[in-house]
Amino acid sequence: MLSYDFKTAITSGYCKGHPSSDTVECIKHLKACVLDINHPLLLPLIIFSHDISYKTDIKQRDIRDWLRRLEHAVSMRSEIEENGGYANNEGVVNLDAVNRDLIECHSQALWKRPIAYLCILEAMNEAMEFFRDHLSDDQKQNDPHIMILHANFCSRMRFFKMRLKGIESYAHTTLARIEIQRSALYNIIAQKQSQLNFQIAGEQRKLAVASKREGSSVKMLSLLGTIFLPGTYIASMFSTTFFNFQNASDMNSDVSPRFWIYWAVTIPATLIIVSIWYIWERRRESRYDREDVDLEKGSEDLERMIMEAMRKRTMSKASTWITKTNEKRS
């Protein structure tokens, strides 16, 4: 924040910075330009020039190089590098790493947007015009160097404006290419998921066919049991000593008077067997419930295994913006 007094030609204000800024370098630069200190916009112009230094251009070029490697990975080109963290020795691309680096590349491309600096430059142009319009003729005659300095500042700001427009066009192209690669990557992931769903559907179809075959076999056995069981039961009961059809003179003498013993034993035994079956069936249903839970978990594990086999996740080869720039500069 600066304040300039046209009567005394004194500029006052304060500047707040932090370790990541270039405040110290700006102050050193200001001390080196002590002969031009009478212009009030000298320090803002120095800070602005340091903030849009060559590092911004280098960063945009690094982003473009990184994006080119991502394009090779998404399009499955032969130029993809194995040491880039996107492909293993078998040539399978790690889509998770590509997606992660696309997001990181997008965030870095949005860092220090030139459009924001163009707005700051417009405000500085307004301040320059205000200073020129309110500067008295006596001050212009007494200090002709200030108008020369003012013209140099205006020329420098026009240069900054053209440079920022070029960087904005460069960054806009980079962002458009990132959006294209993101759309292509999402299409690839959708295709992989479709293949996964197809494989899962195939496995479920095999299970359904096997269950159908087993159900048909059980149904056939039940039908045979239904056909032969009544006859077997009646034959076994008539073959007991409670019935004698050979030497009997009438129907009353065919049946033994102790036939009630058969029912006295059969009915309790039947109730006991039915009770045991009921208890066993309840326990089996509980076991089936646990098996259903395990089956759902197994389906999730199967899905994860198929996705791992398809995507070949190699998270140990993690790459970020810092590691990429360090590898390139080293």
C-alpha positions as CSV (number, residue, x, y, z in Angstrom):
1,M,0.0,0.0,0.0
2,L,1.5,3.3,-1.1
3,S,0.6,7.0,-0.7
4,Y,2.1,9.8,-2.8
5,D,2.1,13.5,-1.9
6,F,2.2,15.7,-5.0
7,K,3.3,18.7,-3.0
8,T,6.3,17.2,-1.3
9,A,6.9,14.4,-3.9
10,I,7.3,11.9,-1.0
11,T,6.0,8.3,-1.3
12,S,5.0,6.5,1.9
13,G,3.5,3.2,2.6
14,Y,4.3,-0.4,3.7
15,C,5.0,-3.7,2.1
16,K,4.1,-7.1,3.6
17,G,5.8,-10.3,2.5
18,H,6.5,-13.8,3.5
19,P,9.5,-16.2,3.0
20,S,8.1,-17.6,-0.2
21,S,7.9,-14.1,-1.8
22,D,10.6,-12.0,-3.4
23,T,10.3,-9.1,-0.9
24,V,14.0,-9.2,0.0
25,E,15.1,-9.2,-3.6
26,C,12.7,-6.4,-4.4
27,I,14.1,-4.2,-1.7
28,K,17.7,-4.9,-2.9
29,H,16.5,-4.0,-6.4
30,L,14.9,-0.8,-5.1
31,K,18.1,0.3,-3.4
32,A,20.0,-0.3,-6.6
33,C,17.6,2.1,-8.4
34,V,18.0,4.9,-5.9
35,L,18.2,7.5,-8.6
36,D,14.7,6.7,-9.8
37,I,13.2,6.7,-6.4
38,N,11.2,9.9,-7.0
39,H,8.6,7.9,-9.1
40,P,5.9,6.5,-6.8
41,L,5.3,3.4,-8.8
42,L,8.9,2.2,-8.9
43,L,8.5,-0.3,-6.0
44,P,5.1,-1.8,-7.3
45,L,6.7,-2.2,-10.8
46,I,9.7,-4.0,-9.3
47,I,7.5,-6.3,-7.2
48,F,5.3,-7.0,-10.3
49,S,8.3,-7.8,-12.5
50,H,9.7,-10.2,-9.9
51,D,6.4,-11.9,-9.5
52,I,6.0,-12.6,-13.2
53,S,9.7,-13.5,-13.7
54,Y,11.1,-16.2,-16.0
55,K,10.1,-18.8,-13.4
56,T,6.5,-18.5,-14.6
57,D,7.5,-19.3,-18.2
58,I,9.6,-22.2,-17.1
59,K,6.7,-23.6,-15.0
60,Q,4.4,-23.4,-18.0
61,R,7.0,-25.3,-20.1
62,D,7.4,-27.9,-17.5
63,I,3.6,-28.4,-17.3
64,R,3.6,-28.7,-21.1
65,D,6.3,-31.4,-21.0
66,W,4.5,-33.3,-18.3
67,L,1.3,-33.1,-20.2
68,R,3.0,-34.5,-23.3
69,R,4.0,-37.6,-21.3
70,L,0.5,-37.9,-20.0
71,E,-0.8,-37.8,-23.5
72,H,1.5,-40.6,-24.5
73,A,0.3,-42.6,-21.5
74,V,-3.4,-42.0,-22.3
75,S,-3.1,-42.7,-26.0
76,M,-1.0,-45.8,-25.3
77,R,1.8,-44.6,-27.6
78,S,5.1,-46.3,-27.9
79,E,6.9,-43.1,-26.7
80,I,5.7,-43.7,-23.1
81,E,8.6,-44.1,-20.7
82,E,8.7,-47.0,-18.2
83,N,10.6,-44.8,-15.7
84,G,7.8,-42.2,-15.8
85,G,5.7,-44.2,-13.4
86,Y,2.9,-44.8,-16.0
87,A,3.8,-48.2,-17.4
88,N,5.4,-51.4,-16.0
89,N,7.8,-53.8,-17.6
90,E,4.9,-55.5,-19.4
91,G,3.8,-52.2,-20.9
92,V,0.5,-51.9,-18.9
93,V,-0.4,-48.4,-18.1
94,N,-1.2,-47.4,-14.6
95,L,-4.5,-45.4,-15.0
96,D,-4.6,-44.3,-11.4
97,A,-1.2,-42.6,-11.7
98,V,-2.3,-40.9,-14.9
99,N,-5.5,-39.7,-13.3
100,R,-3.6,-38.4,-10.3
101,D,-1.0,-36.6,-12.4
102,L,-3.7,-35.1,-14.6
103,I,-5.3,-33.5,-11.6
104,E,-1.9,-32.2,-10.3
105,C,-1.0,-30.9,-13.8
106,H,-4.3,-29.1,-13.9
107,S,-3.8,-27.4,-10.6
108,Q,-0.3,-26.3,-11.5
109,A,-1.6,-24.8,-14.8
110,L,-4.1,-22.7,-12.8
111,W,-1.3,-21.4,-10.6
112,K,-0.6,-17.7,-11.1
113,R,-3.2,-17.2,-13.8
114,P,-2.1,-14.4,-16.2
115,I,-5.6,-13.0,-16.2
116,A,-5.2,-11.9,-12.6
117,Y,-1.9,-10.2,-13.4
118,L,-3.6,-8.4,-16.3
119,C,-6.2,-7.0,-13.9
120,I,-3.4,-5.8,-11.7
121,L,-1.6,-4.3,-14.7
122,E,-4.8,-2.4,-15.7
123,A,-5.0,-0.9,-12.2
124,M,-1.3,0.1,-12.4
125,N,-1.9,1.8,-15.8
126,E,-4.8,3.8,-14.2
127,A,-2.4,4.9,-11.4
128,M,0.2,5.8,-14.0
129,E,-2.3,8.0,-15.9
130,F,-3.5,9.5,-12.7
131,F,0.1,10.4,-11.7
132,R,0.8,11.9,-15.2
133,D,-2.4,14.0,-15.2
134,H,-2.0,15.4,-11.7
135,L,1.7,16.1,-12.0
136,S,2.2,19.9,-12.2
137,D,4.1,21.7,-15.0
138,D,6.6,23.1,-12.5
139,Q,7.5,19.6,-11.4
140,K,7.9,18.4,-15.0
141,Q,10.2,21.4,-15.7
142,N,12.2,21.0,-12.5
143,D,12.6,17.3,-12.9
144,P,12.5,16.3,-16.6
145,H,14.0,12.9,-15.8
146,I,10.7,11.9,-14.1
147,M,8.8,12.1,-17.4
148,I,11.5,10.0,-19.2
149,L,11.2,7.5,-16.3
150,H,7.5,7.6,-16.6
151,A,7.7,6.8,-20.3
152,N,10.0,3.9,-19.6
153,F,7.6,2.5,-17.0
154,C,4.7,2.8,-19.5
155,S,6.8,0.9,-22.1
156,R,7.7,-1.8,-19.6
157,M,4.1,-2.2,-18.6
158,R,3.0,-2.6,-22.2
159,F,5.7,-5.3,-22.6
160,F,4.3,-7.0,-19.5
161,K,0.8,-6.8,-20.9
162,M,1.8,-8.5,-24.2
163,R,3.8,-11.1,-22.4
164,L,1.0,-11.9,-20.1
165,K,-1.4,-12.3,-23.0
166,G,1.0,-14.7,-24.6
167,I,1.3,-16.7,-21.4
168,E,-2.5,-16.7,-21.1
169,S,-2.9,-18.1,-24.6
170,Y,-0.3,-20.7,-23.8
171,A,-2.0,-21.7,-20.5
172,H,-5.4,-21.8,-22.2
173,T,-4.1,-24.2,-24.8
174,T,-2.6,-26.3,-22.0
175,L,-5.9,-26.4,-20.1
176,A,-7.8,-27.4,-23.2
177,R,-5.4,-30.3,-23.8
178,I,-5.8,-31.3,-20.2
179,E,-9.6,-31.4,-20.6
180,I,-9.2,-33.5,-23.7
181,Q,-6.9,-36.0,-21.9
182,R,-9.3,-36.2,-18.9
183,S,-12.2,-37.0,-21.2
184,A,-10.2,-39.7,-23.0
185,L,-9.1,-41.1,-19.6
186,Y,-12.7,-41.2,-18.3
187,N,-13.7,-43.1,-21.5
188,I,-10.9,-45.6,-21.0
189,I,-11.9,-46.1,-17.4
190,A,-15.6,-46.5,-18.4
191,Q,-14.5,-49.2,-20.9
192,K,-12.5,-51.0,-18.3
193,Q,-15.5,-50.9,-15.9
194,S,-17.7,-52.3,-18.7
195,Q,-15.3,-55.1,-19.2
196,L,-15.3,-55.7,-15.5
197,N,-19.1,-55.8,-15.4
198,F,-19.1,-58.2,-18.3
199,Q,-16.7,-60.6,-16.6
200,I,-18.7,-60.4,-13.3
201,A,-21.9,-61.1,-15.3
202,G,-20.2,-64.1,-16.9
203,E,-19.2,-65.5,-13.5
204,Q,-22.7,-65.0,-12.2
205,R,-24.1,-66.8,-15.2
206,K,-21.9,-69.8,-14.6
207,L,-23.1,-69.9,-11.0
208,A,-26.7,-69.6,-12.1
209,V,-26.3,-72.5,-14.6
210,A,-24.6,-74.7,-12.0
211,S,-27.4,-73.9,-9.5
212,K,-30.0,-74.8,-12.1
213,R,-28.4,-78.1,-12.9
214,E,-28.1,-79.0,-9.2
215,G,-31.7,-78.0,-8.7
216,S,-32.8,-80.2,-11.5
217,S,-30.9,-83.1,-10.0
218,V,-32.5,-82.6,-6.6
219,K,-35.9,-82.3,-8.2
220,M,-35.5,-85.6,-10.0
221,L,-34.4,-87.3,-6.8
222,S,-37.4,-85.8,-5.0
223,L,-39.7,-87.1,-7.7
224,L,-38.3,-90.6,-7.5
225,G,-38.6,-90.5,-3.7
226,T,-42.3,-89.4,-4.0
227,I,-43.1,-92.2,-6.3
228,F,-41.4,-95.1,-4.5
229,L,-41.7,-94.0,-0.8
230,P,-45.5,-94.7,-0.3
231,G,-45.2,-98.1,-1.7
232,T,-42.1,-98.9,0.3
233,Y,-43.6,-97.6,3.5
234,I,-46.8,-99.7,3.0
235,A,-44.9,-102.8,2.1
236,S,-42.6,-102.5,5.1
237,M,-45.5,-102.0,7.4
238,F,-47.5,-105.0,6.0
239,S,-44.4,-107.2,6.3
240,T,-44.3,-106.8,10.1
241,T,-45.7,-109.4,12.5
242,F,-48.7,-107.2,13.2
243,F,-50.3,-108.5,10.0
244,N,-50.9,-112.1,9.0
245,F,-52.7,-112.6,5.8
246,Q,-51.8,-116.3,5.2
247,N,-53.6,-118.2,8.0
248,A,-56.3,-115.7,8.9
249,S,-59.9,-116.7,8.5
250,D,-61.3,-113.2,8.4
251,M,-60.2,-109.5,8.4
252,N,-60.3,-109.1,12.1
253,S,-57.8,-111.9,12.7
254,D,-55.4,-110.4,10.1
255,V,-54.4,-107.5,12.5
256,S,-52.6,-108.2,15.7
257,P,-54.3,-106.8,18.9
258,R,-50.9,-105.3,19.8
259,F,-50.9,-103.1,16.7
260,W,-51.1,-100.0,19.0
261,I,-47.5,-100.5,20.0
262,Y,-46.5,-99.6,16.5
263,W,-48.2,-96.2,16.7
264,A,-47.0,-95.7,20.3
265,V,-43.4,-95.9,19.0
266,T,-43.8,-94.4,15.6
267,I,-45.6,-91.1,16.5
268,P,-43.0,-90.0,19.2
269,A,-40.1,-91.1,17.0
270,T,-41.7,-89.0,14.1
271,L,-42.1,-86.0,16.4
272,I,-38.5,-86.3,17.6
273,I,-37.2,-86.6,14.0
274,V,-39.3,-83.6,12.8
275,S,-38.1,-81.5,15.8
276,I,-34.4,-82.4,15.0
277,W,-35.0,-81.5,11.4
278,Y,-36.6,-78.2,12.3
279,I,-33.7,-77.2,14.6
280,W,-31.2,-78.3,11.9
281,E,-33.0,-76.2,9.3
282,R,-32.9,-73.1,11.4
283,R,-29.2,-73.5,12.0
284,R,-28.7,-74.1,8.3
285,E,-30.5,-70.9,7.5
286,S,-28.3,-69.0,9.9
287,R,-25.3,-70.6,8.2
288,Y,-26.7,-69.5,4.8
289,D,-27.0,-66.0,6.0
290,R,-23.3,-65.9,7.0
291,E,-22.4,-67.5,3.6
292,D,-24.4,-64.7,1.8
293,V,-22.4,-62.1,3.7
294,D,-19.2,-63.9,2.8
295,L,-20.4,-64.2,-0.8
296,E,-20.9,-60.4,-1.0
297,K,-17.5,-59.9,0.4
298,G,-16.1,-62.3,-2.0
299,S,-17.8,-60.5,-4.9
300,E,-16.1,-57.3,-3.8
301,D,-12.8,-59.0,-3.5
302,L,-13.3,-60.5,-7.0
303,E,-14.1,-57.0,-8.3
304,R,-11.0,-55.6,-6.7
305,M,-8.8,-58.4,-8.0
306,I,-10.1,-57.9,-11.6
307,M,-9.6,-54.2,-11.4
308,E,-6.1,-54.7,-10.1
309,A,-5.4,-57.1,-12.9
310,M,-6.8,-54.7,-15.5
311,R,-5.3,-51.5,-14.2
312,K,-2.0,-53.0,-12.8
313,R,-1.9,-50.7,-9.9
314,T,1.7,-49.8,-9.1
315,M,1.4,-47.1,-6.4
316,S,5.0,-47.5,-5.5
317,K,5.9,-45.5,-8.6
318,A,4.2,-42.3,-7.3
319,S,5.0,-39.1,-9.2
320,T,4.1,-35.6,-8.3
321,W,4.8,-32.2,-9.7
322,I,7.8,-31.7,-7.4
323,T,9.4,-35.1,-8.3
324,K,8.8,-34.5,-12.0
325,T,10.5,-31.1,-12.1
326,N,13.4,-32.3,-9.9
327,E,14.0,-35.3,-12.2
328,K,14.0,-33.1,-15.2
329,R,16.3,-30.5,-13.8
330,S,18.7,-33.1,-12.4
